[in-house]
């Protein structure tokens, strides 16, 4: 893991700094949203922890290194939604996605409680901490895994010119049902082109809609 992370810290050539990275308003919205989100996480932590422990053995939280702004490795946190040894069992699950992502609609590693957590996006609540410390944003691009980024072409690297987000174009346009990596990249780049504070707020509102309707989640 260490050598892989060092490889991703090499200075990459980006055409320019995206304007969202300098926006104080966006950062203020991130901080406010993160504080509210962490407050909700605190209130729900005990019942979620009990449900996870009753359903399967293992830790309450799951951590994984992902790539943040311009490929910088960040450690994100989630409520555990899979069996404890899920990473070791990954090679036994068929990848139904196309390109540099891994998805399986009926992934047997997902627990019963975990499926509910994913469908409601509750599993991602701990990532409000990543938003608070500035590693992520409320709205951005899908945070890729390190092994995924190591396969990127220069074109794919462009999607890392903004911070990864808890939500974004991919979240409101299909969520887990999106199984084409190139389509996700196109959405992330489209977000960068359309970005504005108003557009961020619109995507946040649309995120609530798709979560409450359970659209595209598994």
SETOR-623176 format. One record per residue (C-alpha): x, z, y; residue number from 1. Coordinates in nm, 4 decimals. Example, Ala and Ser with C-alpha at 12.3 -4.5 7.8 and 13.67 -1.06 7.14 Angstrom:
node px 1.2300&pz 0.7800&py -0.4500&seq 1
node px 1.3670&pz 0.7140&py -0.1060&seq 2
% end
This chain:
node px 0.0000&pz 0.0000&py 0.0000&seq 1
node px 0.2786&pz 0.0877&py 0.2422&seq 2
node px 0.4518&pz -0.2510&py 0.2294&seq 3
node px 0.1218&pz -0.4351&py 0.2635&seq 4
node px 0.0377&pz -0.2393&py 0.5760&seq 5
node px 0.3779&pz -0.3119&py 0.7289&seq 6
node px 0.3281&pz -0.6834&py 0.6657&seq 7
node px 0.0084&pz -0.6753&py 0.8681&seq 8
node px 0.1761&pz -0.5051&py 1.1644&seq 9
node px 0.3796&pz -0.8181&py 1.2391&seq 10
node px 0.2998&pz -0.9502&py 1.5870&seq 11
node px 0.0469&pz -1.2310&py 1.5561&seq 12
node px -0.0043&pz -1.5113&py 1.8049&seq 13
node px -0.3445&pz -1.4938&py 1.9709&seq 14
node px -0.4462&pz -1.7359&py 2.2416&seq 15
node px -0.5615&pz -1.4635&py 2.4804&seq 16
node px -0.7015&pz -1.1119&py 2.5023&seq 17
node px -1.0768&pz -1.1121&py 2.4560&seq 18
node px -1.2583&pz -0.9764&py 2.7662&seq 19
node px -1.4422&pz -0.7138&py 2.5592&seq 20
node px -1.1115&pz -0.5329&py 2.5103&seq 21
node px -1.0909&pz -0.4565&py 2.8838&seq 22
node px -1.4569&pz -0.3638&py 2.9336&seq 23
node px -1.4959&pz -0.0009&py 3.0439&seq 24
node px -1.8729&pz -0.0306&py 3.0104&seq 25
node px -1.8421&pz -0.1348&py 2.6458&seq 26
node px -1.6089&pz 0.1558&py 2.5793&seq 27
node px -1.8469&pz 0.4022&py 2.7474&seq 28
node px -2.1344&pz 0.2714&py 2.5344&seq 29
node px -1.9131&pz 0.3119&py 2.2255&seq 30
node px -1.8295&pz 0.6723&py 2.3127&seq 31
node px -2.1909&pz 0.7636&py 2.3887&seq 32
node px -2.3159&pz 0.5942&py 2.0719&seq 33
node px -2.0438&pz 0.7560&py 1.8620&seq 34
node px -2.1301&pz 1.1046&py 1.9889&seq 35
node px -2.4971&pz 1.0508&py 1.9077&seq 36
node px -2.4077&pz 0.9032&py 1.5697&seq 37
node px -2.1754&pz 1.1898&py 1.4802&seq 38
node px -2.4468&pz 1.4365&py 1.5795&seq 39
node px -2.6860&pz 1.2664&py 1.3363&seq 40
node px -2.4120&pz 1.2598&py 1.0711&seq 41
node px -2.3603&pz 1.6347&py 1.1104&seq 42
node px -2.7316&pz 1.7047&py 1.0657&seq 43
node px -2.7567&pz 1.4861&py 0.7552&seq 44
node px -2.4235&pz 1.5757&py 0.5972&seq 45
node px -2.5351&pz 1.8643&py 0.3750&seq 46
node px -2.8428&pz 1.6961&py 0.2177&seq 47
node px -2.6459&pz 1.3719&py 0.1689&seq 48
node px -2.3544&pz 1.5627&py 0.0141&seq 49
node px -2.5860&pz 1.7443&py -0.2261&seq 50
node px -2.7568&pz 1.4189&py -0.3293&seq 51
node px -2.4235&pz 1.2436&py -0.3911&seq 52
node px -2.2866&pz 1.5328&py -0.5991&seq 53
node px -2.6032&pz 1.5638&py -0.8094&seq 54
node px -2.6051&pz 1.1912&py -0.8763&seq 55
node px -2.2387&pz 1.1470&py -0.9741&seq 56
node px -1.9115&pz 1.3338&py -0.9959&seq 57
node px -1.6501&pz 1.2753&py -0.7288&seq 58
node px -1.5810&pz 1.3250&py -0.3572&seq 59
node px -1.8511&pz 1.3092&py -0.0922&seq 60
node px -1.6562&pz 1.0757&py 0.1329&seq 61
node px -1.4735&pz 0.7554&py 0.0464&seq 62
node px -1.1860&pz 0.6246&py 0.2566&seq 63
node px -1.0259&pz 0.2827&py 0.2614&seq 64
node px -0.7720&pz 0.1028&py 0.4771&seq 65
node px -0.9189&pz -0.1930&py 0.6625&seq 66
node px -0.7780&pz -0.4223&py 0.9319&seq 67
node px -0.8746&pz -0.3508&py 1.2880&seq 68
node px -0.7936&pz -0.5167&py 1.6184&seq 69
node px -0.5343&pz -0.7907&py 1.5678&seq 70
node px -0.4739&pz -0.6803&py 1.2106&seq 71
node px -0.3714&pz -0.3202&py 1.2758&seq 72
node px -0.4539&pz -0.1132&py 0.9626&seq 73
node px -0.7123&pz 0.1593&py 1.0189&seq 74
node px -0.8555&pz 0.4136&py 0.7780&seq 75
node px -1.2345&pz 0.4010&py 0.7687&seq 76
node px -1.4667&pz 0.6552&py 0.6133&seq 77
node px -1.7967&pz 0.6196&py 0.4312&seq 78
node px -2.0278&pz 0.8369&py 0.2288&seq 79
node px -1.9384&pz 0.7504&py -0.1297&seq 80
node px -2.1902&pz 0.5036&py -0.2747&seq 81
node px -2.0041&pz 0.4097&py -0.5927&seq 82
node px -1.8650&pz 0.5918&py -0.8932&seq 83
node px -1.5414&pz 0.7780&py -0.8214&seq 84
node px -1.3173&pz 0.5263&py -1.0022&seq 85
node px -1.4838&pz 0.2178&py -0.8520&seq 86
node px -1.1593&pz 0.0609&py -0.7290&seq 87
node px -1.0119&pz 0.0673&py -1.0794&seq 88
node px -1.3252&pz -0.0979&py -1.2212&seq 89
node px -1.3408&pz -0.3796&py -0.9657&seq 90
node px -1.1724&pz -0.6332&py -1.1963&seq 91
node px -1.4573&pz -0.5830&py -1.4458&seq 92
node px -1.7226&pz -0.6960&py -1.1961&seq 93
node px -1.8000&pz -1.0632&py -1.1324&seq 94
node px -1.7521&pz -1.1744&py -0.7730&seq 95
node px -2.0640&pz -1.3628&py -0.6619&seq 96
node px -1.9247&pz -1.4451&py -0.3178&seq 97
node px -1.7308&pz -1.7496&py -0.2023&seq 98
node px -1.3950&pz -1.7147&py -0.0279&seq 99
node px -1.1941&pz -1.4070&py 0.0655&seq 100
node px -1.4683&pz -1.1463&py 0.0136&seq 101
node px -1.6069&pz -0.9573&py -0.2859&seq 102
node px -1.9789&pz -0.9064&py -0.3445&seq 103
node px -2.2075&pz -0.8538&py -0.6425&seq 104
node px -2.5793&pz -0.7953&py -0.5895&seq 105
node px -2.6097&pz -0.5857&py -0.9053&seq 106
node px -2.2715&pz -0.4158&py -0.8910&seq 107
node px -2.2870&pz -0.1556&py -1.1734&seq 108
node px -2.0446&pz 0.0704&py -0.9882&seq 109
node px -2.3068&pz 0.1578&py -0.7264&seq 110
node px -2.4847&pz 0.4874&py -0.7960&seq 111
node px -2.8574&pz 0.5450&py -0.7584&seq 112
node px -2.8101&pz 0.7490&py -0.4416&seq 113
node px -2.5470&pz 0.5014&py -0.3283&seq 114
node px -2.7915&pz 0.2127&py -0.3435&seq 115
node px -3.0247&pz 0.4004&py -0.1086&seq 116
node px -2.7356&pz 0.4877&py 0.1239&seq 117
node px -2.6334&pz 0.1219&py 0.1410&seq 118
node px -2.9851&pz -0.0101&py 0.1894&seq 119
node px -3.0325&pz 0.2215&py 0.4887&seq 120
node px -2.6684&pz 0.1895&py 0.6087&seq 121
node px -2.6429&pz 0.5705&py 0.5976&seq 122
node px -2.3194&pz 0.5311&py 0.4005&seq 123
node px -2.1509&pz 0.4014&py 0.7172&seq 124
node px -2.2395&pz 0.6984&py 0.9421&seq 125
node px -1.8895&pz 0.8558&py 0.9138&seq 126
node px -1.7471&pz 0.5435&py 1.0810&seq 127
node px -1.8814&pz 0.6725&py 1.4112&seq 128
node px -1.5577&pz 0.8735&py 1.4096&seq 129
node px -1.3601&pz 0.5470&py 1.4031&seq 130
node px -1.5655&pz 0.4315&py 1.7011&seq 131
node px -1.5055&pz 0.7552&py 1.8920&seq 132
node px -1.1271&pz 0.7352&py 1.8566&seq 133
node px -1.1274&pz 0.3692&py 1.9595&seq 134
node px -1.0399&pz 0.2047&py 1.6285&seq 135
node px -1.3801&pz 0.0387&py 1.6005&seq 136
node px -1.6687&pz -0.0519&py 1.8271&seq 137
node px -2.0427&pz -0.0172&py 1.7859&seq 138
node px -2.0599&pz -0.3979&py 1.7908&seq 139
node px -1.7839&pz -0.6268&py 1.6716&seq 140
node px -1.6728&pz -0.8271&py 1.3710&seq 141
node px -1.6882&pz -0.7314&py 1.0048&seq 142
node px -1.3855&pz -0.5080&py 0.9202&seq 143
node px -1.1859&pz -0.6891&py 0.6474&seq 144
node px -0.9815&pz -0.5322&py 0.3697&seq 145
node px -0.6032&pz -0.5601&py 0.3728&seq 146
node px -0.5857&pz -0.7814&py 0.0639&seq 147
node px -0.8434&pz -1.0120&py 0.2235&seq 148
node px -0.6409&pz -1.0532&py 0.5438&seq 149
node px -0.3255&pz -1.1330&py 0.3496&seq 150
node px -0.5011&pz -1.4555&py 0.2399&seq 151
node px -0.6026&pz -1.5569&py 0.5930&seq 152
node px -0.5115&pz -1.8834&py 0.7570&seq 153
node px -0.4376&pz -1.8907&py 1.1303&seq 154
node px -0.8015&pz -1.9866&py 1.1920&seq 155
node px -0.9290&pz -1.6786&py 1.0114&seq 156
node px -0.6990&pz -1.4523&py 1.2141&seq 157
node px -0.8971&pz -1.5433&py 1.5264&seq 158
node px -1.1815&pz -1.3193&py 1.4111&seq 159
node px -0.9510&pz -1.0187&py 1.4558&seq 160
node px -0.9214&pz -1.0762&py 1.8303&seq 161
node px -1.1868&pz -0.8079&py 1.8862&seq 162
node px -1.2341&pz -0.4638&py 1.7340&seq 163
node px -1.4308&pz -0.4425&py 1.4092&seq 164
node px -1.7828&pz -0.3139&py 1.4594&seq 165
node px -2.0391&pz -0.0987&py 1.2854&seq 166
node px -2.2696&pz -0.3924&py 1.3414&seq 167
node px -2.2459&pz -0.7505&py 1.4617&seq 168
node px -2.3671&pz -1.1034&py 1.3986&seq 169
node px -2.3165&pz -1.0618&py 1.0220&seq 170
node px -2.5230&pz -0.7417&py 1.0158&seq 171
node px -2.8297&pz -0.8942&py 1.1792&seq 172
node px -2.8008&pz -1.2271&py 0.9972&seq 173
node px -2.8203&pz -1.1239&py 0.6346&seq 174
node px -2.5975&pz -0.8168&py 0.5840&seq 175
node px -2.4929&pz -0.7919&py 0.2186&seq 176
node px -2.6768&pz -1.1099&py 0.1221&seq 177
node px -2.4138&pz -1.3141&py 0.3067&seq 178
node px -2.1852&pz -1.4391&py 0.0317&seq 179
node px -1.9929&pz -1.7187&py 0.2044&seq 180
node px -1.6746&pz -1.5998&py 0.3716&seq 181
node px -1.6472&pz -1.9035&py 0.5980&seq 182
node px -2.0026&pz -1.8449&py 0.7241&seq 183
node px -1.9112&pz -1.4857&py 0.8123&seq 184
node px -1.6028&pz -1.6050&py 1.0008&seq 185
node px -1.8169&pz -1.8512&py 1.1967&seq 186
node px -2.0547&pz -1.5684&py 1.2925&seq 187
node px -1.7672&pz -1.3471&py 1.4050&seq 188
node px -1.6231&pz -1.6250&py 1.6215&seq 189
node px -1.9679&pz -1.7027&py 1.7604&seq 190
node px -2.0006&pz -1.3378&py 1.8611&seq 191
node px -1.6750&pz -1.3599&py 2.0549&seq 192
node px -1.8008&pz -1.6686&py 2.2388&seq 193
node px -2.1379&pz -1.5150&py 2.3248&seq 194
node px -2.0115&pz -1.1668&py 2.4037&seq 195
node px -2.1541&pz -0.9715&py 2.6942&seq 196
node px -2.2759&pz -0.6145&py 2.7391&seq 197
node px -2.6337&pz -0.7408&py 2.7211&seq 198
node px -2.5603&pz -0.9277&py 2.3980&seq 199
node px -2.4071&pz -0.6132&py 2.2447&seq 200
node px -2.7219&pz -0.4177&py 2.3311&seq 201
node px -2.9370&pz -0.6941&py 2.1844&seq 202
node px -2.7422&pz -0.6868&py 1.8569&seq 203
node px -2.7788&pz -0.3064&py 1.8404&seq 204
node px -3.1565&pz -0.3384&py 1.8766&seq 205
node px -3.1682&pz -0.6141&py 1.6149&seq 206
node px -2.9618&pz -0.3920&py 1.3824&seq 207
node px -3.2245&pz -0.1178&py 1.3948&seq 208
node px -3.4865&pz -0.3781&py 1.3062&seq 209
node px -3.3058&pz -0.5159&py 0.9992&seq 210
node px -3.2191&pz -0.1650&py 0.8753&seq 211
node px -3.5761&pz -0.0376&py 0.9055&seq 212
node px -3.7044&pz -0.3525&py 0.7346&seq 213
node px -3.4359&pz -0.3328&py 0.4660&seq 214
node px -3.3420&pz -0.6950&py 0.5253&seq 215
node px -3.0457&pz -0.8306&py 0.3309&seq 216
node px -2.9130&pz -0.4975&py 0.2025&seq 217
node px -2.8090&pz -0.4126&py -0.1535&seq 218
% end
